[in-house]
Amino acid sequence: MSDDAAGGAPAAPEPAPIVRAEGLTKTHRGEGAPVHAVRGVDLTVRPGEFVAVTGPSGAGKSTLLHLIGGLQRPDGGRLWIGGQRVDTFREARWAVLRRRSIGVVFQFFNLVSNLTVADNVELPALLAGASPKAARDSRAELLAELGLEGRERAMPGELSGGEQQRVALARALVNHPALLLADEPAGSLDSKGTREVLRLLSRFHQRGQTIVMVTHDARMASAADRVISFFDGRIADDAQLGGGRREKPGGVSRVLDLKE
Ligand SMILES: Nc1ncnc2c1ncn2[C@@H]1O[C@H](COP(=O)(O)OP(=O)(O)OP(=O)(O)O)[C@@H](O)[C@H]1O
């Protein structure tokens, strides 16, 4: 009997997962023997989750993250972002999707070295169609939030590693992406920088940001609410770290609103 027939309120529909992968496969084919980096991965990430992907070097963690962000193409399997099938997308459609809905931070920040901090953060907003004023306002808000007020006119090379990673975070978050992907975001930082990145990721997560983070660092992983152990291209373990799933309306509606 349904809830309705029983007289109770109908169950709320499950929000679409932010990420859903089925049988995702990627083999790198270079000079030598092919490397089966991702071997048939099934994965669902729900709105508001903070998922850490850990595992030994070469396990395929970064490749998996790159597939989810459309930075590499799978050879097989299917992938949905916010309910939309994306593994068939060509680069131009991926670029639009990433701009609007997926923020990415890398170990080595990847800031544009000849643009100021302010321009690095505003650029993705402008590319996504924000007005110059809206881009400036979002940039100012984020830089203040990330403790970078007063550094707007600095060039990336004048900043510490920790500061550069905070600018990279601001750039990744400026379009309020439904999904934040982070590949070893503290991998090149000292312990102070690591703590800072961890604190900021946790804060954004508390506000509903969905995050998938690749990390070697057990302390980083322990900030997540779900830890996936990746081994030899497959998910070896998938553990919830208590606290359950968190859902915040912003993340859900944003991802369901994906339009091109
Ligand atoms: N572009 C590429 N061409 C060829 N082989 C690749 C390429 N990218 C990754 N690989 C290989 O695929 C395997 C998985 O690499 P990947 O970087 O995804 O692993 P990882 O778990 O993230 O490792 P690490 O923690 O060391 O970064 C490794 O054997 C790696 O050498």
The ligand as a MOL file (V3000), in Angstrom:
LIG
                    3D

  0  0  0     0  0            999 V3000
M  V30 BEGIN CTAB
M  V30 COUNTS 31 33 0 0 0
M  V30 BEGIN ATOM
M  V30 1 N 47.2380 10.4770 -19.6430 0
M  V30 2 C 47.6830 9.2710 -19.2900 0
M  V30 3 N 48.3070 8.4630 -20.1720 0
M  V30 4 C 48.7440 7.2390 -19.8220 0
M  V30 5 N 48.6090 6.7190 -18.5810 0
M  V30 6 C 47.9990 7.4780 -17.6650 0
M  V30 7 C 47.5200 8.8000 -17.9620 0
M  V30 8 N 46.9520 9.3020 -16.8360 0
M  V30 9 C 47.0940 8.3660 -15.8740 0
M  V30 10 N 47.7240 7.2840 -16.3660 0
M  V30 11 C 48.0110 6.0330 -15.6380 0
M  V30 12 O 46.7610 5.5550 -15.1640 0
M  V30 13 C 46.9050 5.0120 -13.8510 0
M  V30 14 C 45.9750 5.7530 -12.9240 0
M  V30 15 O 46.4240 7.0970 -12.7990 0
M  V30 16 P 45.7020 8.1480 -11.8700 0
M  V30 17 O 46.4930 9.4140 -11.9410 0
M  V30 18 O 44.2800 8.1860 -12.2010 0
M  V30 19 O 45.8810 7.4570 -10.4560 0
M  V30 20 P 45.8210 8.0890 -9.0070 0
M  V30 21 O 45.1900 7.0690 -8.1450 0
M  V30 22 O 45.1770 9.4320 -9.0630 0
M  V30 23 O 47.3450 8.2350 -8.6720 0
M  V30 24 P 48.1070 9.3740 -7.8050 0
M  V30 25 O 47.5460 9.2790 -6.4410 0
M  V30 26 O 49.5340 8.9680 -7.8930 0
M  V30 27 O 47.8290 10.6720 -8.4900 0
M  V30 28 C 48.3720 5.1660 -13.4930 0
M  V30 29 O 49.0100 3.9430 -13.7980 0
M  V30 30 C 48.8580 6.2590 -14.3980 0
M  V30 31 O 50.2300 6.1180 -14.6970 0
M  V30 END ATOM
M  V30 BEGIN BOND
M  V30 1 1 1 2
M  V30 2 1 2 3
M  V30 3 2 2 7
M  V30 4 2 3 4
M  V30 5 1 4 5
M  V30 6 2 5 6
M  V30 7 1 6 7
M  V30 8 1 6 10
M  V30 9 1 7 8
M  V30 10 2 8 9
M  V30 11 1 9 10
M  V30 12 1 10 11
M  V30 13 1 11 12
M  V30 14 1 11 30
M  V30 15 1 12 13
M  V30 16 1 13 14
M  V30 17 1 13 28
M  V30 18 1 14 15
M  V30 19 1 15 16
M  V30 20 2 16 17
M  V30 21 1 16 18
M  V30 22 1 16 19
M  V30 23 1 19 20
M  V30 24 2 20 21
M  V30 25 1 20 22
M  V30 26 1 20 23
M  V30 27 1 23 24
M  V30 28 2 24 25
M  V30 29 1 24 26
M  V30 30 1 24 27
M  V30 31 1 28 29
M  V30 32 1 28 30
M  V30 33 1 30 31
M  V30 END BOND
M  V30 END CTAB
M  END
